[in-house]
Amino acid sequence: MTLTPLAPPTPPGPAAPAAPAPVHAFDEFSPLCEVVVGRIEGGQLPTIRDRSRWLNLYPDQPTQAGTPAGRLDERVVAETAEDLDDLAQTLCGLGVRVHRPALVDHTVRFATPDWAADGFYSYCPRDLVLVAGTTLIETPSPMRARFFETRALAPLFQAKMRAGAAWISAPKPCLSDELYPLGPDGLPTLGEAEPAFEAANILRCGRDLFYLVSGSGNEQGRRWLETTLAALGQDFRVHALRGVYRGTHIDSTICLLRPGLVLLNPSRVCPETIPDLLRGWDVVWCPPMTGRPTPSGAFPLSSEWIGMNLLMAAPDLALVDSEQSALIRELERHRIQVAPVRLRHARTLGGGVHCTTLDLVRAAPCVDYFA
């Protein structure tokens, strides 16, 4: 796998707040100081021969036959690269320091003693890296194609480590077929043979971390995260969310907007199933999404709910898909300003504004919001 030098960070705008530490993020909503914005160049869709592909790609399809694989459509790549560049510039204009992953050729095939695979992309840096307070944690994705994906961020993380950041990685999983037992519908599911989870299964809220048990995060992964944070002396409480969403990540189901205000997906959460800790918060029920056609036809990687996948740049400022006018109006009704951004192929590629960014530094200290 070829790794080129890390692209230089986008210069911060004049109002960039001083970073409290090389990495520092305890929540999803306090003022954003430093972030990674993903890349699409060099990306592809993994081969359909990869059993773990079912967990993240097209999990609701009765068969993987006929689903796209291999190099991405050139127009999708070109337009997405333009949109991500614009997103980076928008964040820069808000005074946020922006980094980009190194350019990596994800089409290169690789192997372990148990299996062979080709890669995926660097489009969603949030998926595999959790910033838990002042610690960078590379998470053990259950998807084989993502085994080496964080190499695109290694130069940045090395620089952060030299500046004093703690940087660890979960044990690399074996990802043997044993991890993917067949469910009642005959499709592979995520089992408990070893810890496996993605960072995008987790939302931070001060001392409390919400961990979604789903097709991209198992109970063993939650246990590893809980015990490791305790061993590091990090004073976090990890709360498992079970039976909420069997798909993959949490950030198109629950979005923490500011202390006391949460955005919920009404197709996956109802008043009776709101997580206990959030029951005292005000709820914004996400309005129906504005759909858009996808070049991949019947096989987009995300549902239309990827439109609620937003990024809070501050408790009163959200970066939102510009096509989601009903959601924008609802946020504005709750006194949240909106910076609209364009991601024309969010559904096709499986990632919205939150997915395609990784917040490294936010301004707020660790707060116990549920004391």
Contacts in CASP RR format, 6 or more apart in sequence:
PFRMAT RR
TARGET T0000
AUTHOR 0000-0000-0000
METHOD contacts of the structure
MODEL  1
MTLTPLAPPTPPGPAAPAAPAPVHAFDEFSPLCEVVVGRIEGGQLPTIRD
RSRWLNLYPDQPTQAGTPAGRLDERVVAETAEDLDDLAQTLCGLGVRVHR
PALVDHTVRFATPDWAADGFYSYCPRDLVLVAGTTLIETPSPMRARFFET
RALAPLFQAKMRAGAAWISAPKPCLSDELYPLGPDGLPTLGEAEPAFEAA
NILRCGRDLFYLVSGSGNEQGRRWLETTLAALGQDFRVHALRGVYRGTHI
DSTICLLRPGLVLLNPSRVCPETIPDLLRGWDVVWCPPMTGRPTPSGAFP
LSSEWIGMNLLMAAPDLALVDSEQSALIRELERHRIQVAPVRLRHARTLG
GGVHCTTLDLVRAAPCVDYFA
1 104 0 8 1.000
1 105 0 8 1.000
1 106 0 8 1.000
1 108 0 8 1.000
1 110 0 8 1.000
1 148 0 8 1.000
1 151 0 8 1.000
2 104 0 8 1.000
2 105 0 8 1.000
2 108 0 8 1.000
3 102 0 8 1.000
3 104 0 8 1.000
3 151 0 8 1.000
3 152 0 8 1.000
3 154 0 8 1.000
4 102 0 8 1.000
4 103 0 8 1.000
4 104 0 8 1.000
5 102 0 8 1.000
5 155 0 8 1.000
6 99 0 8 1.000
6 100 0 8 1.000
6 101 0 8 1.000
6 102 0 8 1.000
6 155 0 8 1.000
6 156 0 8 1.000
7 99 0 8 1.000
7 100 0 8 1.000
7 101 0 8 1.000
7 102 0 8 1.000
7 103 0 8 1.000
9 97 0 8 1.000
9 98 0 8 1.000
9 99 0 8 1.000
9 100 0 8 1.000
10 88 0 8 1.000
10 89 0 8 1.000
10 91 0 8 1.000
10 92 0 8 1.000
10 97 0 8 1.000
10 98 0 8 1.000
10 99 0 8 1.000
10 100 0 8 1.000
11 92 0 8 1.000
11 97 0 8 1.000
12 92 0 8 1.000
12 95 0 8 1.000
12 96 0 8 1.000
12 97 0 8 1.000
12 98 0 8 1.000
13 92 0 8 1.000
13 93 0 8 1.000
13 94 0 8 1.000
13 95 0 8 1.000
13 96 0 8 1.000
14 95 0 8 1.000
15 94 0 8 1.000
15 95 0 8 1.000
16 33 0 8 1.000
16 95 0 8 1.000
16 96 0 8 1.000
16 97 0 8 1.000
17 31 0 8 1.000
17 33 0 8 1.000
17 95 0 8 1.000
17 363 0 8 1.000
18 33 0 8 1.000
19 33 0 8 1.000
19 34 0 8 1.000
19 97 0 8 1.000
19 361 0 8 1.000
20 33 0 8 1.000
20 361 0 8 1.000
20 363 0 8 1.000
20 365 0 8 1.000
21 134 0 8 1.000
21 164 0 8 1.000
21 165 0 8 1.000
21 361 0 8 1.000
22 134 0 8 1.000
22 160 0 8 1.000
22 163 0 8 1.000
22 164 0 8 1.000
22 165 0 8 1.000
22 361 0 8 1.000
23 131 0 8 1.000
23 133 0 8 1.000
23 134 0 8 1.000
23 135 0 8 1.000
23 136 0 8 1.000
23 160 0 8 1.000
23 165 0 8 1.000
23 360 0 8 1.000
23 361 0 8 1.000
24 131 0 8 1.000
24 133 0 8 1.000
24 134 0 8 1.000
24 360 0 8 1.000
24 361 0 8 1.000
24 362 0 8 1.000
25 131 0 8 1.000
25 132 0 8 1.000
25 133 0 8 1.000
25 204 0 8 1.000
25 359 0 8 1.000
25 360 0 8 1.000
25 361 0 8 1.000
25 362 0 8 1.000
26 133 0 8 1.000
26 204 0 8 1.000
26 206 0 8 1.000
26 207 0 8 1.000
26 362 0 8 1.000
26 364 0 8 1.000
26 365 0 8 1.000
26 366 0 8 1.000
26 367 0 8 1.000
27 204 0 8 1.000
27 205 0 8 1.000
27 206 0 8 1.000
27 256 0 8 1.000
27 362 0 8 1.000
27 364 0 8 1.000
27 367 0 8 1.000
28 203 0 8 1.000
28 204 0 8 1.000
28 205 0 8 1.000
28 255 0 8 1.000
28 256 0 8 1.000
28 312 0 8 1.000
28 359 0 8 1.000
29 256 0 8 1.000
29 257 0 8 1.000
29 258 0 8 1.000
29 259 0 8 1.000
29 312 0 8 1.000
29 314 0 8 1.000
29 315 0 8 1.000
30 314 0 8 1.000
30 315 0 8 1.000
30 362 0 8 1.000
30 363 0 8 1.000
30 364 0 8 1.000
31 313 0 8 1.000
31 314 0 8 1.000
31 315 0 8 1.000
31 362 0 8 1.000
31 363 0 8 1.000
31 364 0 8 1.000
32 91 0 8 1.000
32 94 0 8 1.000
32 96 0 8 1.000
32 311 0 8 1.000
32 312 0 8 1.000
32 313 0 8 1.000
32 314 0 8 1.000
32 359 0 8 1.000
32 361 0 8 1.000
32 362 0 8 1.000
32 363 0 8 1.000
33 96 0 8 1.000
33 97 0 8 1.000
33 360 0 8 1.000
33 361 0 8 1.000
33 362 0 8 1.000
33 363 0 8 1.000
34 96 0 8 1.000
34 97 0 8 1.000
34 98 0 8 1.000
34 99 0 8 1.000
34 359 0 8 1.000
34 360 0 8 1.000
34 361 0 8 1.000
35 91 0 8 1.000
35 96 0 8 1.000
35 97 0 8 1.000
35 98 0 8 1.000
35 99 0 8 1.000
35 357 0 8 1.000
35 358 0 8 1.000
35 359 0 8 1.000
35 360 0 8 1.000
35 361 0 8 1.000
36 98 0 8 1.000
36 99 0 8 1.000
36 100 0 8 1.000
36 101 0 8 1.000
36 125 0 8 1.000
36 153 0 8 1.000
36 156 0 8 1.000
36 357 0 8 1.000
36 358 0 8 1.000
36 360 0 8 1.000
37 84 0 8 1.000
37 87 0 8 1.000
37 88 0 8 1.000
37 91 0 8 1.000
37 98 0 8 1.000
37 99 0 8 1.000
37 100 0 8 1.000
37 125 0 8 1.000
37 356 0 8 1.000
37 357 0 8 1.000
38 84 0 8 1.000
38 100 0 8 1.000
38 101 0 8 1.000
38 122 0 8 1.000
38 123 0 8 1.000
38 124 0 8 1.000
38 125 0 8 1.000
38 356 0 8 1.000
38 357 0 8 1.000
38 358 0 8 1.000
39 81 0 8 1.000
39 84 0 8 1.000
39 100 0 8 1.000
39 101 0 8 1.000
39 103 0 8 1.000
39 121 0 8 1.000
39 122 0 8 1.000
39 123 0 8 1.000
39 152 0 8 1.000
40 72 0 8 1.000
40 76 0 8 1.000
40 77 0 8 1.000
40 80 0 8 1.000
40 81 0 8 1.000
40 84 0 8 1.000
40 121 0 8 1.000
40 122 0 8 1.000
40 123 0 8 1.000
40 349 0 8 1.000
41 77 0 8 1.000
41 81 0 8 1.000
41 103 0 8 1.000
41 122 0 8 1.000
42 77 0 8 1.000
42 103 0 8 1.000
42 104 0 8 1.000
42 105 0 8 1.000
42 106 0 8 1.000
42 107 0 8 1.000
42 121 0 8 1.000
42 122 0 8 1.000
43 71 0 8 1.000
43 72 0 8 1.000
43 77 0 8 1.000
43 106 0 8 1.000
43 107 0 8 1.000
43 119 0 8 1.000
43 120 0 8 1.000
43 121 0 8 1.000
43 122 0 8 1.000
43 123 0 8 1.000
44 69 0 8 1.000
44 70 0 8 1.000
44 71 0 8 1.000
44 72 0 8 1.000
44 106 0 8 1.000
44 107 0 8 1.000
44 118 0 8 1.000
44 119 0 8 1.000
44 120 0 8 1.000
44 121 0 8 1.000
45 57 0 8 1.000
45 68 0 8 1.000
45 69 0 8 1.000
45 70 0 8 1.000
45 72 0 8 1.000
45 120 0 8 1.000
46 53 0 8 1.000
46 57 0 8 1.000
46 69 0 8 1.000
46 70 0 8 1.000
46 117 0 8 1.000
46 118 0 8 1.000
46 119 0 8 1.000
46 120 0 8 1.000
46 143 0 8 1.000
46 144 0 8 1.000
46 145 0 8 1.000
47 53 0 8 1.000
47 69 0 8 1.000
47 70 0 8 1.000
47 117 0 8 1.000
47 118 0 8 1.000
48 64 0 8 1.000
48 65 0 8 1.000
48 66 0 8 1.000
48 67 0 8 1.000
48 69 0 8 1.000
50 115 0 8 1.000
50 117 0 8 1.000
50 144 0 8 1.000
50 145 0 8 1.000
51 177 0 8 1.000
51 180 0 8 1.000
51 188 0 8 1.000
52 142 0 8 1.000
52 143 0 8 1.000
52 144 0 8 1.000
52 145 0 8 1.000
52 175 0 8 1.000
52 179 0 8 1.000
52 180 0 8 1.000
52 188 0 8 1.000
53 64 0 8 1.000
53 143 0 8 1.000
53 144 0 8 1.000
53 145 0 8 1.000
54 64 0 8 1.000
54 180 0 8 1.000
54 187 0 8 1.000
54 188 0 8 1.000
55 142 0 8 1.000
55 143 0 8 1.000
55 180 0 8 1.000
55 188 0 8 1.000
55 189 0 8 1.000
55 190 0 8 1.000
55 215 0 8 1.000
55 216 0 8 1.000
55 248 0 8 1.000
56 143 0 8 1.000
56 216 0 8 1.000
56 248 0 8 1.000
56 301 0 8 1.000
57 64 0 8 1.000
57 67 0 8 1.000
57 301 0 8 1.000
58 64 0 8 1.000
58 67 0 8 1.000
58 299 0 8 1.000
58 301 0 8 1.000
59 187 0 8 1.000
59 215 0 8 1.000
59 247 0 8 1.000
59 248 0 8 1.000
61 67 0 8 1.000
61 299 0 8 1.000
62 187 0 8 1.000
66 299 0 8 1.000
67 299 0 8 1.000
68 296 0 8 1.000
68 299 0 8 1.000
70 107 0 8 1.000
70 118 0 8 1.000
71 107 0 8 1.000
72 121 0 8 1.000
72 349 0 8 1.000
73 295 0 8 1.000
75 295 0 8 1.000
76 295 0 8 1.000
76 345 0 8 1.000
76 348 0 8 1.000
76 349 0 8 1.000
79 344 0 8 1.000
79 345 0 8 1.000
80 123 0 8 1.000
80 343 0 8 1.000
80 344 0 8 1.000
80 345 0 8 1.000
80 349 0 8 1.000
83 341 0 8 1.000
83 342 0 8 1.000
83 343 0 8 1.000
83 344 0 8 1.000
83 345 0 8 1.000
84 123 0 8 1.000
84 343 0 8 1.000
84 356 0 8 1.000
86 341 0 8 1.000
86 342 0 8 1.000
87 319 0 8 1.000
87 341 0 8 1.000
87 343 0 8 1.000
87 353 0 8 1.000
87 356 0 8 1.000
87 357 0 8 1.000
88 98 0 8 1.000
88 100 0 8 1.000
90 319 0 8 1.000
90 339 0 8 1.000
90 341 0 8 1.000
91 98 0 8 1.000
91 313 0 8 1.000
91 319 0 8 1.000
91 357 0 8 1.000
92 98 0 8 1.000
94 313 0 8 1.000
94 317 0 8 1.000
94 339 0 8 1.000
96 313 0 8 1.000
97 361 0 8 1.000
99 156 0 8 1.000
99 360 0 8 1.000
101 122 0 8 1.000
101 125 0 8 1.000
101 152 0 8 1.000
101 153 0 8 1.000
101 156 0 8 1.000
102 122 0 8 1.000
102 151 0 8 1.000
102 152 0 8 1.000
102 153 0 8 1.000
102 154 0 8 1.000
102 155 0 8 1.000
103 152 0 8 1.000
104 122 0 8 1.000
104 151 0 8 1.000
104 152 0 8 1.000
106 118 0 8 1.000
106 119 0 8 1.000
106 120 0 8 1.000
106 121 0 8 1.000
106 122 0 8 1.000
106 149 0 8 1.000
107 118 0 8 1.000
107 119 0 8 1.000
108 118 0 8 1.000
108 119 0 8 1.000
109 116 0 8 1.000
109 117 0 8 1.000
109 118 0 8 1.000
110 116 0 8 1.000
110 117 0 8 1.000
110 118 0 8 1.000
110 119 0 8 1.000
110 147 0 8 1.000
110 148 0 8 1.000
111 117 0 8 1.000
112 147 0 8 1.000
112 174 0 8 1.000
112 175 0 8 1.000
114 174 0 8 1.000
114 175 0 8 1.000
114 176 0 8 1.000
115 144 0 8 1.000
115 175 0 8 1.000
115 176 0 8 1.000
117 144 0 8 1.000
117 145 0 8 1.000
117 147 0 8 1.000
118 145 0 8 1.000
119 145 0 8 1.000
119 146 0 8 1.000
119 147 0 8 1.000
119 148 0 8 1.000
119 149 0 8 1.000
120 143 0 8 1.000
120 145 0 8 1.000
120 146 0 8 1.000
120 149 0 8 1.000
121 149 0 8 1.000
121 349 0 8 1.000
122 149 0 8 1.000
122 152 0 8 1.000
123 349 0 8 1.000
123 350 0 8 1.000
123 351 0 8 1.000
123 355 0 8 1.000
123 356 0 8 1.000
124 200 0 8 1.000
124 350 0 8 1.000
124 351 0 8 1.000
124 355 0 8 1.000
124 356 0 8 1.000
125 152 0 8 1.000
125 153 0 8 1.000
125 356 0 8 1.000
125 357 0 8 1.000
125 358 0 8 1.000
126 199 0 8 1.000
126 200 0 8 1.000
126 251 0 8 1.000
126 354 0 8 1.000
126 355 0 8 1.000
126 356 0 8 1.000
126 357 0 8 1.000
126 358 0 8 1.000
127 141 0 8 1.000
127 146 0 8 1.000
127 149 0 8 1.000
127 198 0 8 1.000
127 199 0 8 1.000
127 200 0 8 1.000
127 249 0 8 1.000
127 355 0 8 1.000
128 138 0 8 1.000
128 139 0 8 1.000
128 141 0 8 1.000
128 146 0 8 1.000
128 149 0 8 1.000
128 150 0 8 1.000
128 198 0 8 1.000
128 199 0 8 1.000
129 136 0 8 1.000
129 137 0 8 1.000
129 138 0 8 1.000
129 139 0 8 1.000
129 150 0 8 1.000
129 153 0 8 1.000
129 199 0 8 1.000
129 358 0 8 1.000
130 136 0 8 1.000
130 137 0 8 1.000
130 139 0 8 1.000
130 199 0 8 1.000
130 202 0 8 1.000
130 225 0 8 1.000
131 137 0 8 1.000
131 358 0 8 1.000
131 359 0 8 1.000
131 360 0 8 1.000
132 204 0 8 1.000
132 209 0 8 1.000
132 229 0 8 1.000
132 234 0 8 1.000
132 236 0 8 1.000
133 204 0 8 1.000
133 234 0 8 1.000
133 366 0 8 1.000
134 165 0 8 1.000
134 166 0 8 1.000
135 165 0 8 1.000
135 166 0 8 1.000
135 167 0 8 1.000
135 168 0 8 1.000
135 232 0 8 1.000
135 234 0 8 1.000
136 157 0 8 1.000
136 160 0 8 1.000
136 165 0 8 1.000
136 166 0 8 1.000
136 167 0 8 1.000
136 168 0 8 1.000
137 168 0 8 1.000
137 169 0 8 1.000
137 170 0 8 1.000
137 199 0 8 1.000
137 225 0 8 1.000
137 228 0 8 1.000
138 150 0 8 1.000
138 168 0 8 1.000
138 169 0 8 1.000
138 170 0 8 1.000
139 170 0 8 1.000
139 197 0 8 1.000
139 198 0 8 1.000
139 199 0 8 1.000
140 170 0 8 1.000
140 171 0 8 1.000
140 172 0 8 1.000
140 173 0 8 1.000
140 194 0 8 1.000
140 195 0 8 1.000
140 196 0 8 1.000
140 197 0 8 1.000
140 221 0 8 1.000
140 224 0 8 1.000
141 147 0 8 1.000
141 149 0 8 1.000
141 196 0 8 1.000
141 197 0 8 1.000
141 198 0 8 1.000
141 216 0 8 1.000
142 173 0 8 1.000
142 175 0 8 1.000
142 179 0 8 1.000
142 180 0 8 1.000
142 190 0 8 1.000
142 196 0 8 1.000
142 197 0 8 1.000
142 198 0 8 1.000
142 215 0 8 1.000
142 216 0 8 1.000
142 217 0 8 1.000
142 218 0 8 1.000
143 216 0 8 1.000
144 175 0 8 1.000
147 172 0 8 1.000
147 175 0 8 1.000
150 157 0 8 1.000
150 169 0 8 1.000
157 165 0 8 1.000
157 167 0 8 1.000
160 167 0 8 1.000
160 360 0 8 1.000
161 167 0 8 1.000
166 232 0 8 1.000
168 228 0 8 1.000
168 232 0 8 1.000
170 195 0 8 1.000
170 221 0 8 1.000
170 224 0 8 1.000
170 225 0 8 1.000
170 228 0 8 1.000
171 194 0 8 1.000
171 195 0 8 1.000
171 224 0 8 1.000
173 179 0 8 1.000
173 194 0 8 1.000
173 195 0 8 1.000
173 196 0 8 1.000
174 193 0 8 1.000
174 194 0 8 1.000
175 196 0 8 1.000
176 193 0 8 1.000
178 193 0 8 1.000
179 190 0 8 1.000
179 191 0 8 1.000
179 193 0 8 1.000
179 194 0 8 1.000
179 196 0 8 1.000
180 188 0 8 1.000
180 189 0 8 1.000
180 190 0 8 1.000
180 191 0 8 1.000
181 188 0 8 1.000
181 189 0 8 1.000
181 191 0 8 1.000
182 188 0 8 1.000
182 189 0 8 1.000
183 189 0 8 1.000
189 215 0 8 1.000
190 196 0 8 1.000
190 214 0 8 1.000
190 215 0 8 1.000
190 216 0 8 1.000
190 217 0 8 1.000
190 218 0 8 1.000
191 218 0 8 1.000
192 218 0 8 1.000
192 219 0 8 1.000
192 220 0 8 1.000
193 220 0 8 1.000
194 220 0 8 1.000
195 218 0 8 1.000
195 220 0 8 1.000
195 221 0 8 1.000
195 223 0 8 1.000
195 224 0 8 1.000
196 217 0 8 1.000
196 218 0 8 1.000
196 220 0 8 1.000
196 221 0 8 1.000
197 211 0 8 1.000
197 216 0 8 1.000
197 217 0 8 1.000
197 218 0 8 1.000
197 221 0 8 1.000
197 222 0 8 1.000
197 225 0 8 1.000
198 216 0 8 1.000
198 217 0 8 1.000
198 248 0 8 1.000
198 249 0 8 1.000
200 216 0 8 1.000
200 248 0 8 1.000
200 249 0 8 1.000
200 250 0 8 1.000
200 251 0 8 1.000
200 355 0 8 1.000
201 211 0 8 1.000
201 212 0 8 1.000
201 213 0 8 1.000
201 214 0 8 1.000
201 216 0 8 1.000
201 217 0 8 1.000
201 248 0 8 1.000
201 249 0 8 1.000
201 250 0 8 1.000
202 209 0 8 1.000
202 210 0 8 1.000
202 211 0 8 1.000
202 212 0 8 1.000
202 225 0 8 1.000
202 250 0 8 1.000
203 209 0 8 1.000
203 210 0 8 1.000
203 250 0 8 1.000
203 251 0 8 1.000
203 254 0 8 1.000
203 256 0 8 1.000
205 256 0 8 1.000
205 277 0 8 1.000
205 369 0 8 1.000
205 370 0 8 1.000
206 366 0 8 1.000
206 367 0 8 1.000
206 368 0 8 1.000
206 369 0 8 1.000
207 235 0 8 1.000
207 236 0 8 1.000
207 237 0 8 1.000
207 366 0 8 1.000
207 367 0 8 1.000
207 368 0 8 1.000
207 369 0 8 1.000
207 370 0 8 1.000
208 236 0 8 1.000
208 237 0 8 1.000
208 239 0 8 1.000
208 277 0 8 1.000
208 368 0 8 1.000
208 369 0 8 1.000
208 370 0 8 1.000
209 225 0 8 1.000
209 236 0 8 1.000
209 237 0 8 1.000
209 238 0 8 1.000
209 239 0 8 1.000
210 239 0 8 1.000
210 241 0 8 1.000
210 250 0 8 1.000
210 254 0 8 1.000
210 275 0 8 1.000
210 277 0 8 1.000
211 217 0 8 1.000
211 222 0 8 1.000
211 225 0 8 1.000
211 238 0 8 1.000
211 239 0 8 1.000
211 240 0 8 1.000
211 241 0 8 1.000
212 241 0 8 1.000
212 244 0 8 1.000
212 245 0 8 1.000
212 249 0 8 1.000
212 250 0 8 1.000
212 253 0 8 1.000
213 219 0 8 1.000
213 222 0 8 1.000
213 240 0 8 1.000
213 241 0 8 1.000
213 242 0 8 1.000
213 243 0 8 1.000
214 244 0 8 1.000
214 245 0 8 1.000
214 246 0 8 1.000
214 247 0 8 1.000
214 248 0 8 1.000
214 249 0 8 1.000
214 250 0 8 1.000
215 246 0 8 1.000
215 247 0 8 1.000
215 248 0 8 1.000
216 247 0 8 1.000
216 248 0 8 1.000
216 249 0 8 1.000
219 240 0 8 1.000
222 238 0 8 1.000
222 240 0 8 1.000
225 238 0 8 1.000
226 238 0 8 1.000
229 236 0 8 1.000
229 238 0 8 1.000
235 366 0 8 1.000
239 275 0 8 1.000
239 277 0 8 1.000
241 250 0 8 1.000
241 254 0 8 1.000
241 275 0 8 1.000
243 273 0 8 1.000
244 250 0 8 1.000
244 253 0 8 1.000
244 254 0 8 1.000
244 268 0 8 1.000
244 269 0 8 1.000
244 273 0 8 1.000
244 275 0 8 1.000
245 253 0 8 1.000
245 265 0 8 1.000
245 268 0 8 1.000
249 355 0 8 1.000
251 309 0 8 1.000
251 354 0 8 1.000
251 355 0 8 1.000
252 265 0 8 1.000
252 302 0 8 1.000
252 303 0 8 1.000
252 305 0 8 1.000
252 306 0 8 1.000
252 307 0 8 1.000
252 308 0 8 1.000
252 309 0 8 1.000
253 264 0 8 1.000
253 265 0 8 1.000
253 268 0 8 1.000
253 269 0 8 1.000
253 305 0 8 1.000
254 262 0 8 1.000
254 263 0 8 1.000
254 264 0 8 1.000
254 265 0 8 1.000
254 269 0 8 1.000
254 275 0 8 1.000
254 278 0 8 1.000
255 262 0 8 1.000
255 263 0 8 1.000
255 264 0 8 1.000
255 308 0 8 1.000
255 309 0 8 1.000
255 310 0 8 1.000
255 312 0 8 1.000
255 354 0 8 1.000
256 262 0 8 1.000
256 263 0 8 1.000
256 312 0 8 1.000
257 263 0 8 1.000
257 284 0 8 1.000
257 312 0 8 1.000
257 315 0 8 1.000
257 318 0 8 1.000
257 331 0 8 1.000
257 334 0 8 1.000
257 336 0 8 1.000
258 312 0 8 1.000
258 315 0 8 1.000
258 316 0 8 1.000
258 336 0 8 1.000
259 315 0 8 1.000
259 367 0 8 1.000
259 369 0 8 1.000
260 280 0 8 1.000
260 281 0 8 1.000
260 282 0 8 1.000
260 369 0 8 1.000
261 281 0 8 1.000
261 282 0 8 1.000
261 284 0 8 1.000
261 334 0 8 1.000
262 278 0 8 1.000
262 281 0 8 1.000
262 282 0 8 1.000
262 283 0 8 1.000
262 284 0 8 1.000
263 283 0 8 1.000
263 284 0 8 1.000
263 286 0 8 1.000
263 308 0 8 1.000
263 310 0 8 1.000
263 331 0 8 1.000
264 274 0 8 1.000
264 283 0 8 1.000
264 284 0 8 1.000
264 285 0 8 1.000
264 286 0 8 1.000
265 286 0 8 1.000
265 305 0 8 1.000
265 308 0 8 1.000
266 285 0 8 1.000
266 286 0 8 1.000
267 305 0 8 1.000
268 305 0 8 1.000
274 283 0 8 1.000
277 370 0 8 1.000
282 334 0 8 1.000
284 330 0 8 1.000
284 331 0 8 1.000
284 334 0 8 1.000
286 305 0 8 1.000
286 308 0 8 1.000
286 327 0 8 1.000
286 330 0 8 1.000
287 326 0 8 1.000
287 327 0 8 1.000
287 330 0 8 1.000
288 326 0 8 1.000
289 304 0 8 1.000
289 305 0 8 1.000
289 306 0 8 1.000
289 307 0 8 1.000
289 308 0 8 1.000
289 324 0 8 1.000
289 327 0 8 1.000
290 307 0 8 1.000
290 323 0 8 1.000
290 324 0 8 1.000
290 325 0 8 1.000
290 326 0 8 1.000
291 304 0 8 1.000
291 323 0 8 1.000
291 347 0 8 1.000
292 323 0 8 1.000
292 344 0 8 1.000
292 347 0 8 1.000
294 300 0 8 1.000
294 345 0 8 1.000
294 347 0 8 1.000
294 348 0 8 1.000
295 345 0 8 1.000
295 348 0 8 1.000
296 348 0 8 1.000
300 347 0 8 1.000
300 348 0 8 1.000
300 350 0 8 1.000
301 347 0 8 1.000
301 348 0 8 1.000
301 349 0 8 1.000
301 350 0 8 1.000
301 351 0 8 1.000
302 346 0 8 1.000
302 347 0 8 1.000
302 349 0 8 1.000
302 350 0 8 1.000
302 351 0 8 1.000
302 352 0 8 1.000
303 347 0 8 1.000
304 347 0 8 1.000
306 346 0 8 1.000
306 347 0 8 1.000
306 350 0 8 1.000
306 351 0 8 1.000
306 352 0 8 1.000
306 355 0 8 1.000
307 321 0 8 1.000
307 323 0 8 1.000
307 324 0 8 1.000
307 327 0 8 1.000
307 346 0 8 1.000
307 352 0 8 1.000
308 324 0 8 1.000
308 327 0 8 1.000
309 321 0 8 1.000
309 346 0 8 1.000
309 351 0 8 1.000
309 352 0 8 1.000
309 353 0 8 1.000
309 354 0 8 1.000
309 355 0 8 1.000
310 318 0 8 1.000
310 319 0 8 1.000
310 320 0 8 1.000
310 321 0 8 1.000
310 327 0 8 1.000
310 353 0 8 1.000
310 354 0 8 1.000
311 318 0 8 1.000
311 319 0 8 1.000
311 353 0 8 1.000
311 354 0 8 1.000
311 357 0 8 1.000
311 359 0 8 1.000
312 318 0 8 1.000
312 319 0 8 1.000
313 319 0 8 1.000
313 339 0 8 1.000
316 335 0 8 1.000
316 336 0 8 1.000
316 337 0 8 1.000
317 336 0 8 1.000
317 337 0 8 1.000
317 338 0 8 1.000
317 339 0 8 1.000
318 331 0 8 1.000
318 336 0 8 1.000
318 337 0 8 1.000
318 338 0 8 1.000
318 339 0 8 1.000
319 338 0 8 1.000
319 339 0 8 1.000
319 340 0 8 1.000
319 341 0 8 1.000
319 353 0 8 1.000
320 327 0 8 1.000
320 328 0 8 1.000
320 331 0 8 1.000
320 338 0 8 1.000
320 339 0 8 1.000
320 340 0 8 1.000
320 341 0 8 1.000
320 353 0 8 1.000
321 327 0 8 1.000
321 340 0 8 1.000
321 341 0 8 1.000
321 342 0 8 1.000
321 343 0 8 1.000
321 346 0 8 1.000
321 352 0 8 1.000
321 353 0 8 1.000
322 340 0 8 1.000
322 341 0 8 1.000
322 342 0 8 1.000
323 342 0 8 1.000
328 338 0 8 1.000
328 340 0 8 1.000
331 338 0 8 1.000
332 338 0 8 1.000
341 353 0 8 1.000
343 351 0 8 1.000
343 352 0 8 1.000
343 353 0 8 1.000
343 356 0 8 1.000
346 352 0 8 1.000
END
